[in-house]
């Protein structure tokens, strides 16, 4: 395999009507820049992981995901399943569709595809940390899943789950997000949690928890994927009018100023009990009914990422 040839995974399920047109524009620009590549297209949710492992097993030195956070997460987990990664392997992302928080951390938006392609051609990489969580599935088998952005427990994961299901039915995330957001503003569902953040134990009623290796969709705005640490935001249940303030601060990048947020910076989080709260990794819902106890940690400097 030519080490300069890219293996591209196009996530066709990223939930935006503009995604196919943007993909066509991306391909045209890559051909203009004489990029040598092979591409495979996802068949739906979950298939990106298998395709990423296949490309790794076929000795591609550069894998590029054209998609959003969830597609990137699936690719990451496929890559870490491969036992044949070249020493100079690197992962790149051309953001497409809705939900591109990890790309936003690096200052890249969906309309910046030309700049992103140019960066991948230059192959400027940074060694970054990769988060992982370990839990036991319903058959009592240990499971290890990796993430780049964050783990969401509670409201954040529930929003992702409902929005994803609505998207599949309605075909547009923008339409599906509106009723979901309004419903959750007034519901403010909470759950009792028991977690260990390094040596500190936390027992309290909370609405959401975000464990971030990066921005965490604004919930861990100071987290960076190269300091060997995890940022944790524990969000307690506010009054409904306080929730509106929280959304405003979230949009302004000042979420840690919200009085219902309790921040921590740690190396390890153990979620001993989270009731029946939903859990997501980078926008991917974990389907196992009872995920606790769950351990969340960092693999320091585990991946060459094209920036």
Secondary structure as GFF3:
##gff-version 3
##sequence-region A 1 307
A	DSSP	beta_strand	6	10	.	.	.	ID=ss1
A	DSSP	alpha_helix	19	32	.	.	.	ID=ss2
A	DSSP	beta_strand	37	41	.	.	.	ID=ss3
A	DSSP	alpha_helix	47	57	.	.	.	ID=ss4
A	DSSP	beta_strand	62	67	.	.	.	ID=ss5
A	DSSP	alpha_helix	69	81	.	.	.	ID=ss6
A	DSSP	beta_strand	90	95	.	.	.	ID=ss7
A	DSSP	alpha_helix	101	105	.	.	.	ID=ss8
A	DSSP	alpha_helix	113	122	.	.	.	ID=ss9
A	DSSP	beta_strand	125	136	.	.	.	ID=ss10
A	DSSP	beta_strand	142	147	.	.	.	ID=ss11
A	DSSP	beta_strand	150	154	.	.	.	ID=ss12
A	DSSP	alpha_helix	155	170	.	.	.	ID=ss13
A	DSSP	alpha_helix	173	187	.	.	.	ID=ss14
A	DSSP	beta_strand	191	197	.	.	.	ID=ss15
A	DSSP	beta_strand	200	206	.	.	.	ID=ss16
A	DSSP	beta_strand	208	212	.	.	.	ID=ss17
A	DSSP	beta_strand	230	235	.	.	.	ID=ss18
A	DSSP	alpha_helix	240	251	.	.	.	ID=ss19
A	DSSP	three_ten_helix	255	257	.	.	.	ID=ss20
A	DSSP	beta_strand	261	266	.	.	.	ID=ss21
A	DSSP	beta_strand	269	273	.	.	.	ID=ss22
A	DSSP	beta_strand	279	281	.	.	.	ID=ss23
A	DSSP	beta_strand	284	285	.	.	.	ID=ss24
A	DSSP	beta_strand	294	306	.	.	.	ID=ss25
###
